[in-house]
Amino acid sequence: MPKAKPRFRPYNPDQNAMVVINYQDQLQPGTFEHAVHYLIEHKLDLSVFLPKYRNEDTGRLAYDPAILLKIILFAYSRGITSSRERQWCCETNIT
């Protein structure tokens, strides 16, 4: 019997926010942010993370490992190591 897949919170970089900002449009080609996004979405196999999630049937939806890895890599590229500062950046920094 195949193992069920974990459930994640919806994650769509093409979504629009309340202020009508398309996050995908904010990633300019040639920037570090664009490179990280491209590598994670198209080149890396993140399936190694999936067995760690056990919320197939119950429990809260998890954050997609792709977005979490993007946040970590972006933060470290800017010298941000504090989790509180990373949270603040997620709330205030579009890219």
C-alpha positions as CSV (number, residue, x, y, z in Angstrom):
1,M,0.0,0.0,0.0
2,P,1.6,3.3,-1.0
3,K,2.2,5.8,1.8
4,A,-0.1,8.9,1.7
5,K,1.5,12.2,0.9
6,P,1.8,14.9,3.6
7,R,-0.5,17.9,3.4
8,F,1.0,21.4,3.1
9,R,-0.4,24.9,3.5
10,P,-1.2,26.4,0.1
11,Y,1.9,28.0,-1.4
12,N,1.7,29.9,-4.7
13,P,4.4,32.5,-5.7
14,D,2.0,33.8,-8.3
15,Q,-0.6,34.8,-5.7
16,N,-1.7,38.4,-5.2
17,A,-1.7,40.0,-1.8
18,M,-4.2,42.4,-0.4
19,V,-2.1,45.3,-1.9
20,V,-2.1,43.5,-5.3
21,I,1.5,42.5,-5.3
22,N,2.4,39.5,-7.3
23,Y,5.4,37.9,-5.6
24,Q,6.6,36.2,-8.7
25,D,6.8,39.6,-10.5
26,Q,9.1,40.9,-7.7
27,L,11.8,38.4,-8.5
28,Q,14.0,40.1,-11.1
29,P,16.1,37.9,-13.3
30,G,19.8,38.0,-12.4
31,T,19.2,38.6,-8.7
32,F,20.1,36.3,-5.9
33,E,16.5,35.9,-4.9
34,H,15.5,34.9,-8.4
35,A,18.4,32.3,-8.6
36,V,17.4,30.8,-5.2
37,H,13.7,30.6,-6.3
38,Y,14.7,29.0,-9.7
39,L,17.0,26.4,-8.1
40,I,14.6,25.3,-5.4
41,E,11.6,25.2,-7.7
42,H,13.3,23.5,-10.7
43,K,16.6,21.9,-9.8
44,L,16.5,20.6,-6.2
45,D,14.7,17.4,-5.2
46,L,13.1,18.2,-1.9
47,S,11.4,14.8,-1.6
48,V,13.9,13.9,1.2
49,F,11.8,16.2,3.5
50,L,8.5,14.5,2.8
51,P,8.8,11.4,5.1
52,K,9.3,13.7,8.1
53,Y,5.7,15.1,7.8
54,R,3.0,13.0,9.4
55,N,-0.1,15.1,8.8
56,E,-1.7,13.1,5.9
57,D,-5.0,12.6,7.7
58,T,-5.1,14.9,10.6
59,G,-3.3,17.9,12.0
60,R,-2.5,21.4,10.8
61,L,-1.3,22.0,7.3
62,A,2.5,22.3,7.2
63,Y,4.5,25.0,5.5
64,D,6.0,23.7,2.2
65,P,9.7,22.9,2.6
66,A,10.5,24.9,-0.5
67,I,9.3,28.2,1.0
68,L,11.1,27.5,4.3
69,L,14.4,26.7,2.4
70,K,14.0,29.9,0.4
71,I,13.6,32.0,3.6
72,I,16.6,30.4,5.3
73,L,18.9,30.8,2.2
74,F,17.8,34.4,1.7
75,A,18.2,35.3,5.4
76,Y,21.7,33.8,5.6
77,S,22.7,35.5,2.4
78,R,21.9,38.8,4.2
79,G,23.6,37.8,7.4
80,I,20.3,37.3,9.2
81,T,20.6,34.5,11.7
82,S,18.0,35.5,14.3
83,S,14.7,33.7,13.9
84,R,12.9,36.9,15.1
85,E,14.6,39.0,12.5
86,R,13.7,36.4,9.8
87,Q,10.1,36.6,10.9
88,W,10.2,40.4,10.7
89,C,11.7,40.2,7.2
90,C,8.9,37.8,6.1
91,E,6.4,40.3,7.2
92,T,8.0,43.4,5.7
93,N,10.2,42.3,2.7
94,I,8.4,41.4,-0.5
95,T,11.3,39.5,-2.1
